[in-house]
Amino acid sequence: MGQSQLIVSICIYMCVIQFVTSKVSWSLSSLPAIFGNDITLTCEIEIKSKDCSVRQWSGGPDGKAIMYNGITSKSYKYQEKVDLQSTNFSFIIKSFMETDVNVNYTCSCDFKSFKKKLSLEEKLFHYPPIETNVSFVYDQDLLKVMLDLKKVYPVPRCGFYFGKDFESKTMAVHFHHNGLVFNAKYTIEYRIRNHEEGCGKRPTVKCIFISTDKPITINGNATIICPGKMYANSVC
């Protein structure tokens, strides 16, 4: 075997080894992934992006090819982000919707591909409620609080806070599916033990999500005035 043939054989061998051993995978980069916002999936490869002659994304709600080297027929919905010197390239899903989750996505670099379902998980996704209704009703020495959250995910843990000592009480919750997410209703009854302590204090409800450190806080915009009174509310 001549020297030139040996060099060619070595090059072919190295290319085959690289093809066999190279890995491709993707992961969710936007944490948490918030419905209504843009989210990003990142494809990790073992070569620089500039050496990947074909960068491709497929799948989604239609299960078809979506992106080819940054080109898509749905630019209103999808976008590529790539640094050709890095070993990854990203796929942006704009205005993330319920139909974009619990479906498969595949990222490809040349002949290597990785397919995985983007599964809805409580720790990774957040759907802020599209509607929040709350009422604070005071009757004699009993304060009744009712909270209604429409289309929320995951179901948060909501607590009732009252008085200068900010005493916390967990609210009972009943929820049911609304599509992939939930409608949730919370209630609590709190008996004021001493009218002098109860009067002049402002009730508050706070809801905490496992997927984000940003709680929902709802304040009664009036303090308790004896005797009973219906309280308006504000969301902040």
N, CA and C of each residue as an Amber inpcrd file, in Angstrom:
protein
   708
   0.8520000  -1.1960000   0.0000000   0.0000000   0.0000000   0.0000000
   0.8830000   1.2400000   0.0000000   0.6200000   2.1630000  -0.9550000
   1.4040000   3.3740000  -1.0380000   1.0690000   4.3350000   0.0870000
   1.9360000   5.3620000   0.2190000   1.7460000   6.3170000   1.3090000
   0.4390000   7.0780000   1.1650000   0.1070000   7.4640000  -0.0740000
  -1.1250000   8.2180000  -0.3000000  -2.3460000   7.3830000   0.0520000
  -2.3010000   6.0800000  -0.3090000  -3.4170000   5.1940000   0.0160000
  -3.5470000   5.0140000   1.5270000  -2.3980000   4.9560000   2.2080000
  -2.4010000   4.8060000   3.6610000  -3.0370000   6.0200000   4.3270000
  -2.6930000   7.2040000   3.8300000  -3.2500000   8.4400000   4.3940000
  -4.7630000   8.4810000   4.2040000  -5.2100000   8.0860000   2.9960000
  -6.6470000   8.0640000   2.7140000  -7.3540000   7.0750000   3.6280000
  -6.7490000   5.9060000   3.8190000  -7.3490000   4.8790000   4.6750000
  -7.4660000   5.3640000   6.1150000  -6.4180000   6.0450000   6.5840000
  -6.4400000   6.5710000   7.9490000  -7.5340000   7.6240000   8.1000000
  -7.6590000   8.4900000   7.1040000  -8.6850000   9.5400000   7.1530000
 -10.0850000   8.9320000   7.1900000 -10.2920000   7.9170000   6.3400000
 -11.5950000   7.2480000   6.3150000 -11.8750000   6.5910000   7.6600000
 -10.8530000   5.9470000   8.2130000 -11.0040000   5.2720000   9.5040000
 -11.3650000   6.2690000  10.6060000 -10.6880000   7.4170000  10.6140000
 -10.9490000   8.4260000  11.6340000 -12.3550000   8.9940000  11.4960000
 -12.7930000   9.1770000  10.2580000 -14.1420000   9.6930000  10.0320000
 -15.1960000   8.6990000  10.5130000 -14.9480000   7.4120000  10.2410000
 -15.8870000   6.3790000  10.6690000 -15.9450000   6.3190000  12.1860000
 -14.7710000   6.3730000  12.8370000 -14.7160000   6.3390000  14.2980000
 -15.4710000   7.5250000  14.8880000 -15.2760000   8.7130000  14.3130000
 -15.9570000   9.9070000  14.8080000 -17.4640000   9.7760000  14.6380000
 -17.8860000   9.2140000  13.5070000 -19.3140000   9.0450000  13.2380000
 -19.9450000   8.0710000  14.2300000 -19.2280000   6.9850000  14.5170000
 -19.7790000   5.9500000  15.3900000 -19.8340000   6.4140000  16.8390000
 -18.7970000   7.1310000  17.2830000 -18.6840000   7.4680000  18.7030000
 -19.2970000   8.8150000  19.0640000 -19.5020000   9.6970000  18.1020000
 -20.0430000  11.0120000  18.4170000 -21.4770000  10.8820000  18.9100000
 -21.8510000  11.7630000  19.8420000 -23.1720000  11.7090000  20.4460000
 -23.9140000  13.0080000  20.2090000 -25.2260000  12.8930000  20.1440000
 -26.1040000  14.0480000  19.9990000 -27.2050000  13.9080000  21.0430000
 -27.5470000  14.9980000  21.6990000 -28.6610000  14.9840000  22.6490000
 -29.2060000  16.3990000  22.7760000 -30.4480000  16.5200000  23.2100000
 -30.9910000  17.8510000  23.4600000 -31.6240000  17.9040000  24.8440000
 -31.7130000  19.1220000  25.3780000 -32.3160000  19.3330000  26.6910000
 -33.0650000  20.6580000  26.6960000 -33.9580000  20.7970000  27.6540000
 -34.7080000  22.0360000  27.8320000 -33.8280000  23.0480000  28.5530000
 -33.5890000  24.1930000  27.9130000 -32.7090000  25.2120000  28.4960000
 -33.4760000  26.2550000  29.3040000 -34.7370000  26.4750000  28.9720000
 -35.5450000  27.4830000  29.6630000 -36.1580000  26.8640000  30.9130000
 -35.6650000  27.2790000  32.0770000 -36.1530000  26.7230000  33.3370000
 -36.5840000  27.8430000  34.2790000 -37.8660000  27.8970000  34.6500000
 -38.8960000  27.0150000  34.1070000 -39.3270000  27.4620000  32.7170000
 -39.9150000  26.5410000  31.9720000 -40.5120000  26.8860000  30.6840000
 -41.8960000  27.4620000  30.9730000 -42.0880000  28.7230000  30.6140000
 -43.3300000  29.4160000  30.9610000 -44.2360000  29.4820000  29.7350000
 -45.4400000  28.9610000  29.8870000 -46.4080000  29.0100000  28.7950000
 -46.7090000  30.4650000  28.4400000 -46.7340000  30.7250000  27.1430000
 -46.9470000  32.0840000  26.6620000 -45.6550000  32.8080000  26.3380000
 -44.5370000  32.3360000  26.9010000 -43.2220000  32.9110000  26.6190000
 -42.4880000  32.0640000  25.5860000 -41.3520000  32.5790000  25.1060000
 -40.4840000  31.7860000  24.2340000 -39.6670000  30.8270000  25.1000000
 -39.4890000  29.5930000  24.6170000 -38.6440000  28.6430000  25.3310000
 -37.5700000  28.1180000  24.3840000 -36.5100000  27.5370000  24.9530000
 -35.3620000  27.1020000  24.1530000 -35.0070000  25.6490000  24.4390000
 -34.8160000  24.8860000  23.3680000 -34.2390000  23.5460000  23.4400000
 -32.8300000  23.6380000  22.8770000 -31.8650000  23.0020000  23.5260000
 -30.4740000  23.0800000  23.0820000 -29.9570000  21.7010000  22.7120000
 -29.4210000  21.5980000  21.5070000 -28.8640000  20.3480000  20.9990000
 -27.3570000  20.3390000  21.2510000 -26.8970000  19.3520000  22.0040000
 -25.4760000  19.2110000  22.3240000 -24.8350000  18.2120000  21.3630000
 -23.7180000  18.6250000  20.7660000 -22.9840000  17.7560000  19.8490000
 -21.5240000  17.7150000  20.2970000 -20.7330000  16.8570000  19.6920000
 -19.3390000  16.7060000  20.1250000 -18.3530000  17.2910000  19.1330000
 -18.8800000  18.0430000  18.1830000 -18.0320000  18.7820000  17.2580000
 -18.5250000  20.2200000  17.2360000 -17.7410000  21.1070000  16.6690000
 -18.1970000  22.4860000  16.5730000 -19.3470000  22.5810000  15.5690000
 -20.2410000  23.5010000  15.8340000 -21.4160000  23.6420000  14.9750000
 -21.0360000  23.9280000  13.5250000 -19.9160000  24.6170000  13.3200000
 -19.4900000  24.9370000  11.9540000 -19.1000000  23.6840000  11.1740000
 -18.7510000  22.6090000  11.9030000 -18.3760000  21.3530000  11.2490000
 -19.5710000  20.4300000  11.0490000 -20.7190000  20.8680000  11.4970000
 -21.9560000  20.1060000  11.3120000 -22.6350000  20.6610000  10.0580000
 -22.5390000  19.9470000   8.9540000 -23.0360000  20.4810000   7.6800000
 -24.5580000  20.5400000   7.6250000 -25.2160000  19.6900000   8.4090000
 -26.6810000  19.6980000   8.4580000 -27.1320000  19.7730000   9.9130000
 -27.7230000  20.9010000  10.2740000 -28.3450000  21.0660000  11.5890000
 -29.8540000  21.0420000  11.3710000 -30.5120000  20.1300000  12.0300000
 -31.9370000  19.9670000  11.7390000 -32.7380000  19.6880000  13.0090000
 -33.9630000  20.2410000  13.0370000 -34.9360000  19.9460000  14.0920000
 -36.2160000  19.4510000  13.4340000 -36.8260000  18.4600000  14.0510000
 -38.0910000  17.9410000  13.5340000 -38.9690000  17.5130000  14.7040000
 -40.2200000  17.1790000  14.3860000 -41.1610000  16.7540000  15.4260000
 -42.1840000  17.8280000  15.7010000 -42.4130000  18.1120000  16.9850000
 -43.4110000  19.0990000  17.3550000 -44.8210000  18.5780000  17.1470000
 -45.8180000  19.4590000  17.2010000 -47.2170000  19.0360000  17.0710000
 -47.5180000  18.3000000  15.7650000 -46.8190000  18.6760000  14.6700000
 -47.0900000  18.0680000  13.3640000 -46.2380000  16.8320000  13.0960000
 -45.1770000  16.6440000  13.8900000 -44.3030000  15.4950000  13.6880000
 -43.5190000  15.5420000  12.3940000 -43.2480000  16.7480000  11.8950000
 -42.5610000  16.8990000  10.6140000 -41.2690000  17.6960000  10.7870000
 -40.5220000  17.8410000   9.6840000 -39.3140000  18.6650000   9.7040000
 -39.6980000  20.1110000  10.0120000 -38.9240000  20.7380000  10.9090000
 -39.2410000  22.1010000  11.3390000 -38.1670000  23.0900000  10.9020000
 -36.8990000  22.7150000  11.1190000 -35.7930000  23.6450000  10.9030000
 -34.6510000  22.9310000  10.1930000 -34.0940000  23.5860000   9.1620000
 -32.9560000  23.0240000   8.4240000 -31.9080000  24.1170000   8.2730000
 -30.7960000  23.9680000   8.9960000 -29.7130000  24.9640000   8.9560000
 -30.2380000  26.3870000   9.1550000 -31.1300000  26.5320000  10.1230000
 -31.6480000  27.8520000  10.4680000 -32.8130000  28.3170000   9.6270000
 -33.2240000  27.5240000   8.6510000 -34.3140000  27.9140000   7.7600000
 -35.5840000  27.1620000   8.1440000 -36.6870000  27.8970000   8.2660000
 -37.9740000  27.2850000   8.5920000 -39.0840000  28.0000000   7.8400000
 -40.1340000  27.2610000   7.5340000 -41.2930000  27.8650000   6.8710000
 -42.2230000  28.5200000   7.8810000 -41.9270000  28.3300000   9.1850000
 -42.7620000  28.9040000  10.2430000 -41.9180000  29.8150000  11.1300000
 -41.4020000  30.8790000  10.5300000 -40.5330000  31.7960000  11.2720000
 -41.2860000  32.5330000  12.3730000 -42.6080000  32.6020000  12.2690000
 -43.4170000  33.2300000  13.3200000 -43.4400000  32.3670000  14.5830000
 -43.0970000  31.0830000  14.4240000 -43.1940000  30.1390000  15.5330000
 -41.8370000  29.6140000  15.9880000 -40.8850000  29.4610000  15.0570000
 -39.6040000  28.8310000  15.3810000 -38.4250000  29.6920000  14.9490000
 -37.3150000  29.5190000  15.6580000 -36.0980000  30.2740000  15.3470000
 -34.8880000  29.4710000  15.8180000 -33.7950000  29.5440000  15.0620000
 -32.5540000  28.8930000  15.4740000 -31.6100000  29.9200000  16.0780000
 -30.8520000  29.4820000  17.0720000 -29.7930000  30.2940000  17.6570000
 -28.5350000  29.4450000  17.6780000 -27.4830000  29.9240000  17.0070000
 -26.2830000  29.1000000  16.8900000 -25.0280000  29.9550000  16.9370000
 -24.0310000  29.4660000  17.6580000 -22.6740000  29.9980000  17.6450000
 -21.8230000  28.9340000  16.9640000 -21.3370000  29.2210000  15.7790000
 -20.6540000  28.2090000  14.9770000 -19.3750000  27.6950000  15.6260000
 -18.8620000  28.4110000  16.6260000 -17.6510000  27.9590000  17.3160000
 -17.9710000  27.0970000  18.5420000 -19.2520000  26.9720000  18.8700000
 -19.6440000  26.1940000  20.0450000 -19.9930000  24.7650000  19.6420000
 -20.2130000  23.9320000  20.6360000 -20.5820000  22.5370000  20.3790000
 -22.0660000  22.3130000  20.6560000 -22.8710000  23.3070000  20.3580000
 -24.3220000  23.1570000  20.4860000 -25.0220000  24.1550000  19.5740000
 -26.2860000  23.9130000  19.3420000 -27.1360000  24.8780000  18.6420000
 -28.5290000  24.7730000  19.2390000 -29.2490000  25.8850000  19.2330000
 -30.5090000  25.9640000  19.9710000 -31.7000000  26.1870000  19.0560000
 -32.8410000  25.7790000  19.5720000 -34.1130000  25.8270000  18.8550000
 -35.1020000  26.5770000  19.7390000 -35.5980000  27.7050000  19.2570000
 -36.5070000  28.5410000  20.0400000 -37.9440000  28.3120000  19.5720000
 -38.8050000  27.9760000  20.5200000 -40.2380000  27.8500000  20.2550000
 -40.9030000  29.1110000  20.7930000 -41.4790000  29.8930000  19.9070000
 -42.0690000  31.1650000  20.3060000 -43.4880000  30.9660000  20.8410000
 -43.8370000  31.7930000  21.8230000 -45.1860000  31.7600000  22.4180000
 -45.6000000  30.3190000  22.7280000 -44.8530000  29.7000000  23.6050000
 -45.0300000  28.2930000  23.9570000 -46.4710000  27.9970000  24.3570000
 -47.0590000  26.9420000  23.7480000 -48.4630000  26.6000000  23.9510000
 -48.6020000  25.1580000  24.4380000 -49.8190000  24.8090000  24.8420000
 -50.0910000  23.4440000  25.3060000 -49.8200000  22.4140000  24.2120000
 -50.0480000  22.7800000  22.9560000 -49.8260000  21.8340000  21.8610000
 -48.3430000  21.5870000  21.5950000 -47.4720000  22.4230000  22.1730000
 -46.0300000  22.2750000  21.9580000 -45.3880000  21.2910000  22.9300000
 -46.1390000  20.8470000  23.9390000 -45.5800000  19.9750000  24.9620000
 -46.1980000  18.5840000  24.8550000 -45.5100000  17.6000000  25.4630000
 -45.9090000  16.1900000  25.3940000 -45.8790000  15.6630000  23.9600000
 -44.9500000  16.1910000  23.1730000 -44.7020000  15.7020000  21.8160000
 -43.1920000  15.5110000  21.6460000 -42.8130000  14.7300000  20.6470000
 -41.4000000  14.4420000  20.4070000 -40.7200000  15.5540000  19.6170000
 -39.4430000  15.7680000  19.9400000 -38.5780000  16.6510000  19.1580000
 -37.2840000  15.8960000  18.8690000 -36.7720000  16.0780000  17.6590000
 -35.5300000  15.4250000  17.2480000 -34.5510000  16.4780000  16.7610000
 -33.3410000  16.4610000  17.3090000 -32.2850000  17.3130000  16.7710000
 -31.2770000  16.4170000  16.0570000 -30.7580000  16.9150000  14.9480000
 -29.8430000  16.1280000  14.1240000 -28.6320000  16.9530000  13.7360000
 -27.4880000  16.2860000  13.7390000 -26.2500000  16.8590000  13.2230000
 -25.7110000  15.8630000  12.2070000 -25.7760000  16.2440000  10.9410000
 -25.4180000  15.3290000   9.8550000 -26.2460000  14.0480000   9.9770000
 -25.5910000  12.8900000  10.1760000 -26.3350000  11.6310000  10.2150000
 -26.6720000  11.1740000  11.6390000 -26.2960000  11.9740000  12.6290000
 -26.5730000  11.6090000  14.0130000 -27.7960000  12.3720000  14.5150000
 -28.7020000  11.6550000  15.2050000 -29.9520000  12.2570000  15.6670000
 -30.2550000  11.8360000  17.0970000 -31.0650000  12.6570000  17.7470000
 -31.5300000  12.3330000  19.0930000 -32.9880000  12.7480000  19.2070000
 -33.8390000  11.7970000  19.6000000 -35.2790000  12.0230000  19.6920000
 -35.7390000  11.8400000  21.1300000 -36.5690000  12.7780000  21.5980000
 -37.0710000  12.7030000  22.9710000 -38.3830000  13.4660000  23.0650000
 -39.2300000  13.0300000  23.9930000 -40.4890000  13.7390000  24.2260000
 -40.2570000  14.8890000  25.1990000 -40.7960000  16.0400000  24.8660000
 -40.7890000  17.1790000  25.7810000 -41.9870000  17.0020000  26.7100000
 -41.7490000  16.3590000  27.8440000 -42.8320000  15.9490000  28.7400000
 -43.1350000  17.0290000  29.7720000 -44.4210000  17.2250000  30.0160000
 -44.8690000  18.1980000  31.0120000 -44.5190000  17.6870000  32.4080000
 -43.7130000  18.4650000  33.1460000 -43.3040000  18.0980000  34.4940000
 -43.4490000  19.3000000  35.4150000 -43.8820000  19.0440000  36.6440000
 -44.1820000  20.1240000  37.5780000 -42.9850000  21.0130000  37.8740000
 -41.8010000  20.4320000  37.9600000 -40.6210000  21.2130000  38.3290000
 -40.0470000  22.0080000  37.1590000 -40.4880000  21.7040000  35.9410000
 -39.8770000  22.3090000  34.7560000 -40.7650000  23.3240000  34.0470000
 -42.0790000  23.2750000  34.2970000 -43.0050000  24.1140000  33.5390000
 -43.8730000  24.9560000  34.4700000 -44.2540000  26.1200000  33.9580000
 -45.0990000  27.0290000  34.7410000 -46.1340000  27.6700000  33.8260000
 -47.3910000  27.5220000  34.2040000 -48.4980000  28.1490000  33.4760000
 -49.1470000  29.1490000  34.4300000 -48.8430000  30.4410000  34.2980000
 -49.4640000  31.4330000  35.1880000 -50.9730000  31.4480000  34.9670000
 -51.7560000  31.5840000  36.0250000 -53.2160000  31.5720000  35.8520000
 -53.6740000  32.7000000  34.9370000 -54.6150000  32.3770000  34.0560000
 -55.1210000  33.3990000  33.1400000 -56.1760000  34.2660000  33.8150000
 -56.6890000  33.7710000  34.9380000 -57.6910000  34.5490000  35.6740000
 -57.5970000  34.2100000  37.1540000 -57.6380000  35.2420000  37.9880000
 -57.5690000  35.0680000  39.4400000 -58.7230000  35.8230000  40.0850000
 -59.5670000  35.0950000  40.8080000 -60.6840000  35.7180000  41.5150000
 -60.6040000  35.3440000  42.9910000 -60.7450000  36.3290000  43.8580000
 -60.6680000  36.0710000  45.2910000 -61.6850000  36.9350000  46.0160000
 -62.2230000  36.4020000  47.0860000 -63.1290000  37.1950000  47.9200000
 -62.8080000  36.9470000  49.3870000 -62.8700000  38.0180000  50.1680000
 -62.7060000  37.9650000  51.6130000 -64.0380000  38.3990000  52.2280000
 -64.7120000  37.5100000  52.9270000 -66.0240000  37.8120000  53.4980000
 -65.9540000  37.6470000  55.0110000 -66.3250000  38.7040000  55.7330000
 -66.2890000  38.6680000  57.1970000 -67.7100000  38.7100000  57.7300000
 -68.0790000  37.6910000  58.4980000 -69.4210000  37.6000000  59.0630000
 -69.2900000  37.3020000  60.5510000 -69.7060000  38.2640000  61.3520000
 -69.5250000  38.1550000  62.7960000 -68.0310000  38.0000000  63.0960000
 -67.6290000  36.8730000  63.6650000 -66.2100000  36.6830000  63.9640000
 -65.5670000  35.6630000  63.0280000 -66.2300000  35.3810000  61.8820000
 -65.7240000  34.3770000  60.9440000 -65.3230000  35.0310000  59.6230000
 -64.0740000  34.8210000  59.2280000 -63.5760000  35.3320000  57.9510000
 -63.5310000  34.1770000  56.9530000 -64.2410000  34.3140000  55.8370000
 -64.2660000  33.2950000  54.7890000 -63.4810000  33.8040000  53.5860000
 -62.5390000  32.9790000  53.1210000 -61.7110000  33.3490000  51.9750000
 -61.9170000  32.3160000  50.8730000 -62.2010000  32.7930000  49.6630000
 -62.3900000  31.9220000  48.5030000 -61.5140000  32.4240000  47.3620000
 -60.7390000  31.5160000  46.7750000 -59.8090000  31.8520000  45.6930000
 -60.0460000  30.9130000  44.5240000 -60.1200000  31.4800000  43.3200000
 -60.3610000  30.6980000  42.1080000 -59.2640000  31.0200000  41.0960000
 -58.4720000  30.0100000  40.7080000 -57.4280000  30.1720000  39.6980000
 -57.8250000  29.3900000  38.4500000 -57.8420000  30.0520000  37.3070000
 -58.2130000  29.3930000  36.0570000 -56.9830000  29.1850000  35.1810000
 -56.8310000  27.9550000  34.7080000 -55.7230000  27.5260000  33.8560000
 -54.3850000  27.8260000  34.5220000 -53.9620000  26.9390000  35.3840000
 -52.7230000  27.1170000  36.1320000 -51.9680000  25.7890000  36.1610000
 -50.6280000  25.8740000  36.1870000 -49.8010000  24.6710000  36.3010000
 -48.4370000  25.0600000  36.8570000 -47.9300000  24.2200000  37.7810000
 -48.6500000  23.1690000  38.4980000 -49.6300000  23.7790000  39.4900000
 -50.4280000  22.9360000  40.1470000 -51.3560000  23.4440000  41.1610000
 -50.5290000  23.9600000  42.3360000 -50.6280000  25.2540000  42.6580000
 -49.7870000  25.8020000  43.7310000 -50.3290000  25.4700000  45.1190000
 -49.4670000  25.6540000  46.1000000 -49.8790000  25.5510000  47.5050000
 -50.1780000  26.9630000  47.9860000 -51.4180000  27.1920000  48.3970000
 -51.8360000  28.5350000  48.7900000 -52.0830000  28.5950000  50.2940000
 -51.6290000  29.6690000  50.8920000 -51.8000000  29.8650000  52.3230000
 -52.4770000  31.1820000  52.6180000 -53.1580000  31.2280000  53.7500000
 -53.8560000  32.4250000  54.2090000 -53.0490000  33.0390000  55.3490000
 -52.7960000  34.3340000  55.2450000 -51.9990000  35.0360000  56.2520000
 -52.8540000  36.1530000  56.8450000 -52.7910000  36.2590000  58.1750000
 -53.6750000  37.2130000  58.8250000 -53.0060000  37.8230000  60.0500000
 -53.1940000  39.1280000  60.2080000 -52.7620000  39.7970000  61.4280000
 -51.3160000  40.2440000  61.4140000 -50.9440000  40.9830000  62.4300000
 -49.5980000  41.5360000  62.4930000 -48.5400000  40.4550000  62.6320000
 -48.9390000  39.2940000  63.1870000 -47.9990000  38.1850000  63.3180000
 -47.9590000  37.3250000  62.0630000 -48.7870000  37.6760000  61.0650000
 -48.8160000  36.9890000  59.7720000 -48.9830000  35.4820000  59.9540000
 -49.9770000  35.1250000  60.7390000 -50.2570000  33.7160000  60.9970000
 -50.6720000  33.0290000  59.7000000 -50.0740000  31.8800000  59.4200000
 -50.3040000  31.1780000  58.1600000 -51.2180000  29.9820000  58.3550000
 -52.1700000  29.8380000  57.4330000 -53.0530000  28.6880000  57.4060000
 -53.1140000  28.1670000  55.9700000 -52.9170000  26.8570000  55.7950000
 -52.9890000  26.2710000  54.4570000 -54.4410000  26.1780000  54.0120000
 -54.7090000  26.5730000  52.7710000 -56.0640000  26.5700000  52.2450000
 -56.3830000  25.2270000  51.5930000 -57.6030000  24.7490000  51.8100000
 -58.0530000  23.5230000  51.1540000 -58.2240000  23.7980000  49.6620000
 -57.8870000  22.8070000  48.8230000 -57.9470000  23.0180000  47.3780000
 -58.6830000  21.8660000  46.7020000 -59.4660000  22.2190000  45.7010000
 -60.1070000  21.2530000  44.8120000 -59.7680000  21.6880000  43.3870000
 -59.2980000  20.7400000  42.5740000 -58.8960000  21.1170000  41.2260000
 -59.3090000  20.0500000  40.2250000 -59.4110000  20.4750000  38.9560000
 -59.7200000  19.5490000  37.8710000 -59.0100000  20.0230000  36.6110000
 -58.8410000  19.1030000  35.6750000 -58.1180000  19.4190000  34.4460000
 -58.8790000  20.4240000  33.5900000 -58.1200000  21.3280000  32.9970000
 -58.6050000  22.2140000  31.9440000 -57.5760000  22.1020000  30.8260000
 -57.7910000  21.1600000  29.9090000 -56.7490000  20.8230000  28.9480000
 -55.6420000  20.0750000  29.6670000 -54.3960000  20.4800000  29.4290000
 -53.2640000  19.8590000  30.1100000 -53.0420000  20.4370000  31.5010000
 -53.6370000  21.6080000  31.7540000 -53.4030000  22.2920000  33.0230000
 -54.6580000  22.1910000  33.9020000 -54.7870000  23.0770000  34.8850000
 -55.8450000  22.8960000  35.8740000 -56.6120000  24.1850000  36.1620000
 -57.8460000  23.9970000  36.6170000 -58.5880000  25.0230000  37.3380000
 -58.5630000  24.6190000  38.8040000 -58.3120000  25.5700000  39.6860000
 -58.1920000  25.2450000  41.1100000 -59.0080000  26.2170000  41.9490000
 -59.7200000  25.6670000  42.9350000 -60.5110000  26.4770000  43.8620000
 -60.0060000  26.2300000  45.2830000 -59.7750000  27.3180000  46.0080000
 -59.2550000  27.2460000  47.3720000 -60.2530000  27.9040000  48.3260000
 -60.3760000  27.3270000  49.5070000 -61.2590000  27.9080000  50.5200000
 -60.6230000  27.7710000  51.9000000 -60.9910000  28.6840000  52.7640000
 -60.6090000  28.5820000  54.1680000 -61.5660000  29.4400000  54.9840000
 -61.8500000  28.9950000  56.1880000 -62.6220000  29.7850000  57.1460000
 -61.7480000  30.0000000  58.3720000 -61.6430000  31.2520000  58.7570000
 -60.7680000  31.5990000  59.8760000 -61.5840000  32.3550000  60.9200000
 -61.6310000  31.8050000  62.1200000 -62.4050000  32.4380000  63.1850000
 -61.5110000  33.3910000  63.9810000 -61.9480000  34.6340000  64.0400000
 -61.2130000  35.6340000  64.8020000 -61.4580000  35.3730000  66.2860000
 -60.3970000  35.1050000  66.9950000 -60.5450000  34.7160000  68.4000000
 -60.8480000  35.8990000  69.3060000 -60.4340000  37.0700000  68.8960000
 -60.6440000  38.2530000  69.7240000 -60.9180000  39.4280000  68.7970000
 -62.0880000  40.0410000  68.9440000 -62.4610000  41.1230000  68.0320000
 -61.4500000  42.2600000  68.0610000 -60.9040000  42.5560000  69.1970000
 -59.9440000  43.6500000  69.2710000 -58.6840000  43.3230000  68.4890000
 -58.2760000  42.0450000  68.5050000 -57.1080000  41.6470000  67.7290000
 -57.4370000  41.5840000  66.2440000 -58.6750000  41.1560000  65.9190000
 -59.0430000  40.9640000  64.5210000 -59.2910000  42.2560000  63.7840000
 -59.9030000  43.2200000  64.4430000 -60.2400000  44.4640000  63.7680000
 -58.9780000  45.2390000  63.3950000 -59.0170000  45.8520000  62.2220000
 -57.9060000  46.6840000  61.7820000 -56.7680000  45.9310000  61.1370000
 -56.9380000  44.6280000  60.9030000 -55.8840000  43.8430000  60.2760000
 -56.2660000  43.4820000  58.8420000 -55.2610000  43.2750000  58.0200000
 -55.4700000  43.0690000  56.5840000 -55.1500000  41.6230000  56.1940000
 -56.1130000  40.8740000  55.6230000 -55.8560000  39.4840000  55.2270000
 -55.0970000  39.4020000  53.9060000 -54.3250000  38.3320000  53.7450000
 -53.5160000  38.1310000  52.5390000 -53.5210000  36.6530000  52.1650000
 -53.5270000  36.3840000  50.8620000 -53.3670000  35.0200000  50.3550000
 -52.1050000  34.9810000  49.5010000 -51.2790000  33.9570000  49.7190000
 -50.0590000  33.7920000  48.9280000 -50.0070000  32.3680000  48.3840000
 -49.7460000  32.2480000  47.0720000 -49.6620000  30.9420000  46.4150000
 -48.2330000  30.7050000  45.9350000 -47.6930000  29.5360000  46.2750000
 -46.3070000  29.1960000  45.9570000 -46.2800000  28.0190000  44.9880000
 -45.4710000  28.1580000  43.9330000 -45.3340000  27.1190000  42.9160000
 -44.0230000  26.3680000  43.1020000 -44.0390000  25.0740000  42.7850000
 -42.8220000  24.2730000  42.8740000 -41.8520000  24.6180000  41.7470000
 -42.3680000  25.1890000  40.6410000 -41.5490000  25.4180000  39.4550000
 -40.9230000  26.8090000  39.3880000 -41.3260000  27.7280000  40.2700000
 -40.7880000  29.0860000  40.2160000 -40.7580000  29.6860000  41.6130000
 -39.8420000  30.6230000  41.8210000 -39.7390000  31.2840000  43.1210000
 -40.5440000  32.5800000  43.1600000 -41.4130000  32.7840000  42.1720000
 -42.2480000  33.9790000  42.1280000 -43.6720000  33.6190000  42.5410000
 -44.0490000  33.9150000  43.7870000 -45.3940000  33.5630000  44.2500000
 -46.4460000  34.5380000  43.7240000 -47.6870000  34.1380000  43.8450000
 -48.8150000  35.0360000  43.6050000 -49.2850000  35.5280000  44.9670000
 -49.4030000  36.8350000  45.1250000 -49.8560000  37.4100000  46.3870000
 -51.1210000  38.2220000  46.1440000 -52.1640000  37.9320000  46.9170000
 -53.4370000  38.6340000  46.7990000 -53.7640000  39.2470000  48.1490000
 -53.9060000  40.5550000  48.1740000 -54.1950000  41.2620000  49.4210000
 -55.6310000  41.7650000  49.4390000 -56.2950000  41.6300000  50.5820000
 -57.5420000  42.3450000  50.7690000 -57.2080000  43.8300000  50.8300000
 -57.9310000  44.6630000  50.0780000 -57.5650000  46.0800000  50.0570000
 -58.2840000  46.8730000  51.1410000 -58.8120000  46.1290000  52.1150000
 -59.4150000  46.7840000  53.2750000 -59.1130000  45.9490000  54.5070000
 -59.0350000  46.6030000  55.6340000 -58.8350000  45.8810000  56.8860000
 -60.1850000  45.4550000  57.4450000 -60.1490000  44.5190000  58.3780000
 -61.3800000  44.0120000  58.9750000 -61.9980000  45.0750000  59.8720000
 -63.2630000  45.3560000  59.6020000 -64.0020000  46.3190000  60.4140000
 -65.1830000  45.5850000  61.0340000 -65.2720000  45.5640000  62.3110000
 -66.3860000  44.8910000  62.9780000 -67.6080000  45.8150000  62.9620000
 -68.8180000  45.2940000  62.7100000 -69.1300000  43.8940000  62.4250000
 -68.8390000  43.5190000  60.9770000 -69.5270000  42.4100000  60.4540000
 -69.1910000  41.7990000  59.1680000 -69.1750000  42.7580000  58.0040000
 -68.2920000  42.4360000  57.0210000 -68.1600000  43.2870000  55.8370000
 -67.5800000  42.4590000  54.7000000 -68.0150000  42.7160000  53.4830000
 -67.4440000  42.0760000  52.2990000 -66.2400000  42.8860000  51.8650000
 -65.1510000  42.1970000  51.5440000 -63.9170000  42.8870000  51.1950000
 -63.6450000  42.7910000  49.7100000 -63.3390000  43.9210000  49.1390000
 -62.8350000  43.9220000  47.7660000 -61.4140000  43.4070000  47.8090000
 -60.8220000  43.1650000  46.6310000 -59.4730000  42.6230000  46.6240000
 -58.6670000  43.2290000  45.5040000 -57.3620000  43.0840000  45.6370000
 -56.4520000  43.5220000  44.5880000 -55.3890000  42.4720000  44.4200000
 -54.8450000  42.3520000  43.2160000 -53.8050000  41.3770000  42.9430000
 -52.5120000  42.1210000  42.7140000 -51.4350000  41.6750000  43.3720000
 -50.1480000  42.3280000  43.1730000 -49.0820000  41.2790000  43.0020000
